[in-house]
Amino acid sequence: VYNYFGYIEKKLYCEEVSILNLASKVGTPFFVYSKKAILDKINQYKEAFKDYDTLICYALKANSNLSLLKIFEENGLGADIVSGGELYKAKKAGFSSNKIVYAGVGKTDFEISYAISENILSFNVESFMELDVINEIASKQEKKANVSIRVNPNVDPKTHPYISTGLKKSKFGIDIDQALDAYKKAVKLENLNVVGVHCHIGSQIMDVSVFREAAEKVVDLVFKLKKEGIELKFIDMGGGLGVKYHPDDNPPTPKDLADAIIPVVKQTGLKLIIEPGRSLIAEAGALITKVIFLKDKQEKHFVIVDSGMNDLVRPAMYNAYHHVLNVQEKDEEMIADIVGPICETGDFLALDRKIGKVERGDLLAIMTAGAYGSSMSSNYNVRPIALEVLVDGPNFKVIKEREDYKHISKYEEEVL
Ligand code: LLP
């Protein structure tokens, strides 16, 4: 069903590595990623955009494990960051500064100063006030900062409201009808280089026509700017391509995305930037968890596992569907809520889900957990952050050690 995850003699494998063996070596819970699945996606993107001058900037927020970042960097991708911490990690993984773009509505003075000193390709600026602040900080460093305006094209991506970002009522970007004013202001500021235009309309988008719609609005703006004598170097169309969460989902491919936006962007001749996150990494990862208890109440069966909203918050936060596979295939089935150990009613991984009948100690794989899984995890209930493993053919490598209690409370112990 899922790329590079499949059964051999009723046991689930990631590439050529048995998940059961892996769990016996590293314990649970853990995230496992298939390197081949990641490389496949990278190549699909590169192939789809090869005929147009495009920089593919991986959105670190989807998953910022350094070993995974290295894979993207080694394959020529750039980085899309949203914080000083992500900049630090991007540099650590080796991304060159002229391939780093930086978005976010709330960049602090420290973060702005850090990014200016690293000479990044562009700040994606989200407010008029931010333009002034970047200008001021750049002048202190006696530098010019590269900026693009993040415009809000007011396109409905038809996705979950929490991850729609391009609508007028959202906190992101500058409304496209105010964009001209923002550019006029920016070109007057001495320590700014105006280099591009940016938009990101939302995430988990299943219909690429909304990307075309957004691109058309952005291209209109580019022509308007040109008339005013403001020339840009690139158009950044953000990320947002959907992935397969349910086995019946049929998400668009990078080629579909390219076919939707390149013909529109081409009219300007400007270089293209895209910022995919989820679609590069989501399907390459699974969260492996162990059944601790079974509990039958009058209304429901519960399968209680050793991982929950602390490792994967998407079901709790967005009511998101993640497919669940038994690591050891079973003959009998059951319907249950698969819930975590966290003291919250919202702490579930799946509700009323049909799975193979499990026993205490069995393992479950929560699929499509490569994006916004580990990167959104927390220490709630003082639970250690999960370990992470990268599989490559018959080999595997721990790419994040399991956190221990000492580490979780380190900064509190130091001041006790
Ligand atoms: N660029 C910008 C400016 C963004 O805000 C985002 C995601 C991306 C790129 C990458 O989008 P992607 O290709 O991953 O869809 N936590 C949510 C998703 C939040 C996405 C926020 N922005 C979830 O788990 O569904």
Boltz pocket constraint, residues with backbone or C-beta under 6 A from the ligand:
constraints:
  - pocket:
      binder: B
      contacts: [[A, 59], [A, 61], [A, 62], [A, 80], [A, 103], [A, 162], [A, 163], [A, 165], [A, 200], [A, 202], [A, 203], [A, 204], [A, 238], [A, 239], [A, 240], [A, 241], [A, 275], [A, 276], [A, 277], [A, 278], [A, 279], [A, 314], [A, 318], [A, 371], [A, 372]]
      max_distance: 6.0
